[in-house]
Amino acid sequence: TDTLVPMLDELIEGAIESETREIIIGMAHRGRLNVLAHVLDKPYKDILSEFSHSRHEEGVPLTDTFGFGWTGDVKYHLGFEHILGEDASVGLKVILAPNPSHLEFVNPVIEGMARASQEMRKVPGEPMLDVDVALPVLIHGDAAFPGEGVVAETLNLWRLPGYWVGGTIHIIINNQLGFTTGPEEARSTHFASDLAKGFGIPIIHVNADDPDACLTAIRLAYAFRDQFHKDILIDLVGYRRWGHNEGDEPAFTQPHMYETIRSHPTVRELYARRLEEAGIITKEEADKMAKDAFAVLEEARREADSGLHLADDESNGYEGNGKQEEQERPPAVSAEQLARFNTELLTWPEGFTPNAKLARLLQRRATTLGPEGGIDWGQAEELAFASILADETPIRLTGQDVERGTFSHRHAVLHDQHDEIYIPLQHLSEARASFSIYNSPLSEAAALGFEYGYSVHAPDSLVLWEAQFGDFANAAQVIIDQFIASARAKWKQKSALVLLLPHGYEGQGPEHSSARLERYLQLSAQINWRVTNCSTAAQYFHLLRQQAFYLSRDPRPLIVMSPKSLLRHPLAAARLAELAEGTFQPVIDDQMALTHAGDIRRLVLCTGKVAIELLAHEKRARAEDLAIVRVEMLYPFPANELKKVLANYPQIHEVTWVQEEPGNMGAWNYLSPKLSALVGSKMKVNVIARPDRASPASGFIDLFMAEQEHILEEALGSSIKAHGGKHVR
């Protein structure tokens, strides 16, 4: 399949003529180094240095992490970009995105990057889309295309309004073999490309040994996409000359196939023979071209083997020690401006008739800006979004049922009784940037991958993806593990994507209770992201504004354990002054306990919903020797803020972490050593939690309620030393 390179060259020529500004390519390892070298002009010596781990001038291996704070990746995963066609009226940037070995999961990432490139977001309302600005190209494997479910998920996006990119050119590098697995074991269809038929995508089958036919196929594919703005697929049928990798022997499992391949001329040899027969070149000229090409490679190898290789600054901002640093805070929003936003958010066009019940619910928001407060989670979010749009930051929010909100709390898209829609956030008089919101299809992997790619390629935008329940995010675990958590360390790829993951134990069973907080904390290192669990609408308001503020200063993904029952809880509601005057607090101290800090003997630390349940419990008022402190920022660990809290209570002799998750889940295992180091050897840090479990939550409501009450009562009761406690460990 060496013919892929001239095919991509031909595609680039067409894009330059059409004044396309970007071609964004996603592909796996097969043929990748060839594409890097001969399409994107990555120097041979750089590629060969990655084979030999050549050291740069300071004597540190390029792929090492000493002193740099980033880990790098194997050569087959690295991305590259190059500007081509400087003589054309518009220079073309060709991007080969980095990707993991998890085949095909880069597909939705590429689509998201393309959509971000195609949109103009610096105007209010819906972003303006020009699909001719960027062309996504996905290069698949013949085993992975029918085998990996993310392929079908991504293909399902191509006609959806929130995900349309004007068509993608797909190329299957069809080696008629997947590692050691033949087609008869790899798929249930005749062709590797048959999956695309279900999405109405035209398919061109072409022989990789016939370069002229391959160039005709790619010209046709480009013209089709350019004319109709639809997906098209080329099935490039060839073979893999060598094994799956440098050390693999394919004849172990396909002896006859590889006996045939090893006696078969290469594409270069076949095409040279054809040119010789046509009298276009002589055999000597063809041989000299090959000899000269190998001479250039040999010179590059000698340079790589010299032991020194000049590299870019390896740190590039990838330092990180896991500690929260003091950072600049976003400016405040005045109460007057918030009131103006609120009025416009509750105004719709004349003749627009929303559901009567919804209209009453929304009009209640007009009364919440008074001194008594009552700004709930959904209203605080809308006010935060309005202020961010006024600060010239575009917003994109997607996920399953996000327009209304799974818990009927958002209502960002209003529907009238005649099926008309109105989006107030797209009609704010003070907005200076676009707002887009889309219900996603019933998909996690492709939907989240798309938003990750969008966030990488739209660093000016606040991009949010909301899971229907946080429990379901693990259907996109590859995107979380291989991209969101680690792309910065592996590839220096920056994202500030926000994940909203509804989390909290309310008796809804094992699939509607836990966003698996422990997994995000286990993945936390090198300040790769921020992990939060807010307990109030005001905290959420300030967190969103802080994330938007950090976009141009310190972009990192933000993981939010968002609430369910707290969405309308009175103790979680905000007053206008809290939005206008406050900032996000990594730790919230107990204001009631501070009034008699000298009497406090016991300190309870907790996060999220359980904190509000403790504060609302009937026994709270009688626990006069107890302070309840909320840890809202879990990673980076807020050590300085917690030290200040401990200093406020000089008489404490007992510190307890309280969580509603089982002991082997939630934040405890992550926090235990950190809290122990904070309190020192004089005190043991206790924990109150559900027993260790394989399943995150009980499916029996009576068992849930009994356990939840026991946890709250043990936390609020007398000293643990006195009673032990069923859930104390």
N, C-alpha and C positions, 0 to 999 in steps of 0.2 A: 504493500500500500504506500510505496514511496510517492505515488502520483498525487497524494494529498497535498504536497507542497506546491506544485504548479497549479493545482486547483485553487488553493487559497490565494496564490499570487494573482490568478485570473479574477477571483472575487474582489480582491483589493483594487485592481484596475477599474473594475466596474463601479466600485464605491467611490473612488476618486473622481471619476467622470460625473457621477451623480451628486458630488459635493456632500457626500455623507461625512460626518465629522468623527464618528467612532465605529469601529468594528470590535465587538466584545466577544471573545472566544472562550468557551468552556470545553475542556477535553481531559481525558484521563492520561495515563502514562504512555500508552502505546503511540509511538511516533512523536511524542511531545518534544524531546530534545531536538529532533529534526525540525520541527516547527519553530522552536525557540531560535535555533541558529539561522535558518534559511528563510523564515517569514518575518520574524521580529528582529533579526540581526543581532541576537545576543552573541557576543564574541566567543569564539571557540575556546579560548584560553580560560574564560570564566566557567564554561561548562566542564571542561576537563579538570579544572581545579577542584570542582565539586566532587569529582570521582576520587581524586587523590588527597582531598582534604588539605590542600596547600595552605600554608600559613601566610597571613598578611605581614606587612612590614614590622609590626610590633611583636611578631613571633607567636601570635595566638591563632589557633586553627579557625578558619572562617566559620565552621559549623559548631564551634564551641560556644559556651555561655559565660566563661569566666570574665567577670568585669562588665558584662554587657546587659544582663538581665533579660535576654531573649534567647530562645532555644534553637531557632532555625528549623529547617526541614530538609528532607532528602531532595535530591536534585529533580526528581520526577514530579514534585509537587509545587515547585516554585513558579511564580508568575513573572511576567515581564510586560513592558509596554514600549512602543516605539512610534515615532511620528514619521509618516511616509507621505510622499507626494507634495513636497514643499513647493514644487513648481506650479501646482494646481492652485486655483483661487482659494481653496480651503484645504488646509493640511488635514490629513487623516491620521487619527491616533488608533493604532491597533493594540488591543489589550488582550493578553492571555492571562486570565485570572488564576490565582493559585487555587489548589484544590487538594483534598485529602485522598487517600486510597479508597475511601468509601465511594464506590463508583456511582456516577450519575447524580450524586447529591449536589454537585455544583450547578446542575441545570437550572433550578429555580433562582439560584443566586445570580446567574448571568441574566436571567429575564428581569430580575429586580434592578440590576445595574443599568440595563438598557432603558427600562421605564424611567428611572431617575434621570438619565441623560436626555431623554426625549421631552421632559416636562419643563415648562417655565413656571417658576413658583413665586416670583417676586411681585406678583400682582394679587390683589384680594380675590376671593371667590374660589372657583375650582381651577386647578392648574391647567394651563394651556398645553396641549399635547401635539408634538410634531414627530411622527414615527419615522420620518426620513432622516432624522438627525443621527440615529444610532441603529446599527444592525447587529442583532444577536446571532451567533453561530454556535451550534452545539454539535460536538463530535463524539459519537457514541461508540460503544463496543457491541459486537453482534450477540454476545452472551448477556451483557448488562442491559441492553435496550429492552428486550422482552422480560428480563428477569427481575429488575429492580422496580419496586412499586412506585418509587418517586418519579419515574419516567411518566407513568400514566397520570399521576397527580399533576405534574407540570404541564403535560399536554392539555389537561382539562382546563388550564388557566387561559389558554390562548385566545378565546373569544370573550372572556369576561371583562366587563368595563374597567374594573379596577386593576386589571393585570395585562390588558392588551398591549402588545409592543409592535404591532404592525407586521407581524409575521417573523418567524425564525427559520433560518436555513439549517436543517439537520443533515449530518453526514454520518452514516454508520460505517466505521472501519471494519469491514466484515472479513475476518481472518478464517471463518468457517471452523472456529475453535475457541473455546474459552478456557484458558490455562491448560488443563488436560481434558476438559469436558467437551465432547462432540455435540453437534446440533441436535442429534436424536435424544440426548439427555438434558439439553438446555432449554428446550422450548417445545410447546405443543402445536406450533404453527409451522407452515411450510417455509415462509421467509422470516428472517430476523426482523424485518420491518413491518410485519403484518399488524402489530399493535396500532400503528398510525392510521390504518384504514378506519378504525372506529371513530376517529376524529375528523374524517373527511380530508385527510392530508394527502396530496398527490405524492407518488413514490416513483423514483427513477432508479432502475437497476443498471449498473454499469460495470464493465470489466476493468479492474485496476491495472491490468497489463496493457490497456489501450489508452495511452495518454490523450490522444486526440478526442476519443469518445468521452473521456472524463472531463476535458475542458468544455466540450459541448454541453455536457450535463450541468456543469456548474454555471455556465452562462445562462442556460435555460432556467435554472433554479433562481438565479439572481433576478432575471427579467420577470419571472412570475411573482416573486416577492415584491419587486419594485412596482409592478402594475397592480396587483390585487391585494397586497398587504396581508397575505395569508402564509401559514407555515407550508413548507415543502421539504421533502426528504430525499436524499441520495443514498442508495445502498451500494457502497463501493466494495465490490466483491473481489477479494484478493487472498492473501495468505500471510502468515507470520513466518519469516525466514528462520529466525532463531527461536530460542526458548522464551518462556514467560519473563525471565530476567537473565542477567549475565551468567549466573551459575546453573541455569536450568538445562536439562537434557530432554527435549521433547520426544526423542525417539523411544524413550522408555514406554510411552503410552500410545503414540501414533507412529509406529515404525514405517508402515507403508507410505503414509502421507509425507513423512519427512525424507524418505528415500526419493520420492518424486520431487519434493521441493528442492533438495540439494543438487539435483541434476537439472533443475529448471533455470533458464537464464533470468537475470534480474531485469527489472523494468528498463534500466539504463541500457543494458546490453541489447534488449529487444528493440528499443527505439533507435539506438545507434545503428543496428543492422538495417532497420527500415530506412533510415536516412541515407545509409550507404547505398542501398539498393536503388534509391530514388536519385542518386547522384548529387545529393545536397552536401554531404561531407565525405571525406575519405576515412578509411579505417584508422590511418595514422593520426588524423585530426581528432577523431573520437577518443583514441587511446591517450593522446596528449592531454585532452581536457580532463580525463579521469586522473591521469598522473599528476597534473598540476593541482587538482583539488586535494588529492592525498598529500601532496607536498605542503600545502597550506595547513592541513590538519597536523602533520608531523611537526611543523614549526610551532604551532600552538601548543602541542604536547610538550615540546622541549621547554617552552616558556613556563608552562604550568609546573613541570617537574623541577624547575630551578629552585623551588622551595619558597619563593616570596611572591606574593600577589597583592597588589594594592587594592584595598577595599574601601568602600564608603564607611562613614562613621557608623559603627555597628550598634551603638546604643540607641540613637535616634529616638530618645524619649521612652525607652522600654524598661527603664529602671522600675523597681517596685519592691518594697520590703514588707508589704502587708499592713502597714500602719496608716491610719488616717492622718493626713496633713491638713494644716490650717489653709483654707482657700478663700479666695474672694467670694463675696456673696452677691447675688443679683440685687439690683435696686428695688426698692419697695414700690408697690402700686397704691396710689391714693384711694381712699374710700370713695371719693367723688367719681373717680374713673371707674371703679368697680360697680358703682351704682348705675353709671351710664351703660356699661356693658350689660348689666342685669336687665335693664329696661329693654334694650334692643334684642336680647336673647328671648324675651317673652313677648315679642311683637312679631306678628305675621301679616301677610298681605291682606288687604280687604277682599272679602269673598272666600278666603281660605278657611275651611271649617274642619278643624281637627276633631278627633274623637272627644265627646263631651266630658267623659271621665278624665281623659288625659289633660284637657284644657284646665279643668279644676285643679289637678295635681300641679300643673306648671304654674298656674296663677298663685298657688301657695308660695312659690319661690319669691314672689313680689313682696311678701311680708316678712321674709327672714333676715333682711338687712337691718332691722331695728335692734335696739339694745338687748332684747331677749335672745337674739340669734336664731339658730335652727337651720343653718346652711348645711345641707346634707352632702354626701359624697359626690353625687352626680352634679349638683349645682356648683360645688367647689371646683370640680374638674372643668366645667364649662367656663367658669370665670378665669381659671388659670389659662385655658386655651385662648380665651379672648385677649388676655394681657400679653401672651406670647406672640399672638398674631400682630398685635399693636407694636411689639418690639421688632417686627420685620423678620420673624422666624416662621417659616412654613411648617405645617403640621400634616402628617398622614397617619391615620388610625385605621387599622383593619383587624379582622378576626371574625369568628363565627357570631353572627347576630349582634355585632357591636353597634349598629346604628340605633337600635333600641336599647341594647344591653341585655344580657342573659337574664338579669334580675330586674328588668324593667326600671332601671335607675337612671339611664342616660338620656334617651329620647333626643339625640342630636339631629336626627332626621324626622321631621314631622310629616305625617300623612293625613290628607284631608279625606272627606267622605267620597270624593270623586277621583281618588287615586292620584291626585297631584301630591308632589313632595316639596318641602321647603326646609332648607338647612340654614338656621339663623347665623351660624358661625361663618357662613359664606357671604353674609350681607352686613357685616359690622362696619359702621362708618369710619372707625379708627383703625381697622385692619390694614396692614401693610404687606401682607404675604398671603399665600394660598392656604386653604384648608380642604383636605379631602378625607372622606370616610367611606369605607366599603365593607359590606358583609363579605366575608371570605367564603369559598366553598367549604364543604365538610372535609377539610384536610388540615393537617398540622405540618407535616414535613415540607411540602412544597410551599404552603402559605407562609410559614416562618422563614424558609430559605429565601423566598422572594423579598420579604421585608428586610432581611439581613443584607442582601445585595443592594437593595434600594438605599439603605442607611449608609453603606460604604460609599456609594456613588453620589449621595446627596448629603454631604457632611454639614450643610447649612440647615438641615431640616430635622425637626423633632419627629421621629418615626416610632410608632407604638404598635405592638401586636398584642392582642388580648386573647388569652385562651378562654374557652367557654367555662371550663373549670380548670384550675391549675393541674389537676390530676391528668388531664389529657395532653399536656405539653410533652410527656415522655414519648408520644408518637412522633415527635420531632427531635428525639434525643441526639441523633447524628448531627443535626444543625447546631444544637446547643453545645455538644462536646467538641466537634471538629471545627466549628466556625466561631460561634459567639464567645465561647470561653477561651479559646486558644489561638485564634487567628492573629492576634496582636503579637503574641510571643513567637509564633512560627513564621509569620510572613510579614510582620510589621503592618498589617492591615487594620485600619482603625474603623470602629463603628461605635455609635452611641445609641443603638437600638434599645428601646424600652420594652420589657416583657411584663405585662400585667397578668398575674397568675392568681385567680381567686383561690383563697386558702383559708381553712378554718373548720373546726369540728363542730357540727351542728346536728349530728345524728342522721346524716344523709348516706352513710355507708362508706365502704372502702374506695369507691371511685368518685366520690364527690366531697372529699374532705381535705385531702393533702396535695399540695403542689410539690411535695418532695423537697422541702426547704433544705434538708440535709445534703441533697445532691449538689445543689448550687454552692453551698458552703464548702463541701469537699473539693469542688473545682476552683475555689477561690485562692489565688496566689498572684504575686507580682502586680497587685492592683489591676487585675485584668478586667474587673467590673465592680459595680456597687450592688450590694444586696440589702434590701430594706423590707421592713414590715411595719407599716404605719398604723397607728391606732386612732387617728382623728382625721377628719376632712381637711382641717387646716394644715396638718403635716403633709398630706398628699398634695394640696395646692402648692405649698412651698417646694416640695420635692420636684414637681413638674417644672416649676419655674427655674429651679436650680439646674435641672438637667438641660433645659434649653440654653441657659446661660453658659454652661460648660461646653457647649458644642464647639465653640471657637477657641476654647481655652484648655480644656482637658477632657476630650471626648472618650467616654468609656460606656459600655453597655450598662443598663440599669435593670436589675431584677426586683420586681415589686410583688411581694405577697399581698395581693389586694383582697379586700374583705367581701363578705356576703351579708351576714347579719348586721355588721357595723354600718352598712350603707345608709341605714335610716335610724341608727341608734342615737338617742338623745345625747348620751355622753360622748359620742364621736362627732357630733355636729359642731359647727364653728360659728363664731360671731364675726361680724364684718371687721372689727378691729384686729382680730387675730390674723386675718388675711392681709390687711393693709399694713400692719406694723411688725409682724413676726418674720422669722426665717425658719428654715428646716432645722430641727434639733435632733442630732444623732441620739441623744439620751434625754428623756424627760423625767425630771425629778418629781417627787411627791410634794406638791405645794402645801397640803395639809400637814404632813409630817414635818416640814421645815419650820412650821410655827412653834414646834416644841422639839427641836432636833436633839436636845440634850436628853430627852426621855426615850429616844428610839434605841431599842436593843436588837431588833431583828430587821434585816433588809431582804426584801423579796425583789428579785430581778426577773423580768419577763418581757415578752414581745408580742405585739399584735392583739388579737381579739381577747385572749385570756386576761390581758391587763384590764380591759374594760369590764369584763365579767367580775374580776376581783374588786374593782372600784365600785361596782354597782351592787355587790353582795350585801345582804343585810348584816353580816358580821363585820363588815369593814369598819363601821363606826366604833365598834367595841375593841378593835385591835389597836389600842392606843400606843403600843410600843413598837408598831410595825410601820415601815416605809415601803411603798410600792413604786419601784422605779422601772420605767419602760425603756428598753433598748430598741430604738427604731432603726438605727443603722447597724447591721450585723457585720457587714464587710465593706470597706476596711474596718477592722475592729476599733471602736471608739475608746481607746485606752485612756486618753487624757480626760475625756468627759467623765468616764467612770471613776477615775482617781479623784476628781473634784467632788463627785457624789459621795464617795467613801469618806472624804475629808469633812463633809457636812455633818456626819453622824459619828462623833468620836466614841460613843459608848456602845456601838454595836458589837455583839459577840456571836452573831449567827447570820450567815449569808446563804440564801436559797435561790436556786434557779427553778422557776415554775413554768412548765409547758403542758399543753394538752396533748401533744403527740406522744407516741410511745418513746421510751428511753433510748432506743436505738435509732430513732428518727428525730426530726426537728433540729433545734440548734444546739442541744446539749453536748454532744460529742465534740463539736467544733469549739464551743465556748469553755468547756471544762478546764483545759489546761491554761487558757488565757485568764479566766477568772481566778483560778488558784494562784497564778503568778501575781495577780493584782492584790489579792488580800494577804498574801504572804503565808508563812508557816504557822502563824498564831491561830488561824481559823480554817476550818474545813468548809468547802463550798458544797452544800447539799443540793439535791435535785428532787423535785416532785414532778412525776410524769406517769403516763400510763406504762404498764409493764412492756418489756420488749416484745415485739410482735412481728410476724412475717407479713401480715396484712395491716395497712395503716390505720384502719378504723373498723369498729364493729358495725354489723348490719342490723343490730337489734336496738331499737330506740330506748327501751327500758334500761338495757345495760349501759348504753352511752350516757344517759341522764344520770344514772347512779355513779358512774365513774367520774363524770364531770363535776358533780357536786362534791364527791369525796376529795378531788384535787383542790377545789376552791376552799373547802372547809379546812383541809390540812394546811394550806398555805396561810389562811387567816387565823387559825387556831392558836393554841399555846405553843410554846417553844418545842421544836422538833425533839430536842433532848429529853423533853418531858413525856411526849406521847409516842414517839417513834413514827407512826403514820403508815397507812397501808401503801401509799404510793411514794414514800420517801426511799431513796437509794443512796 
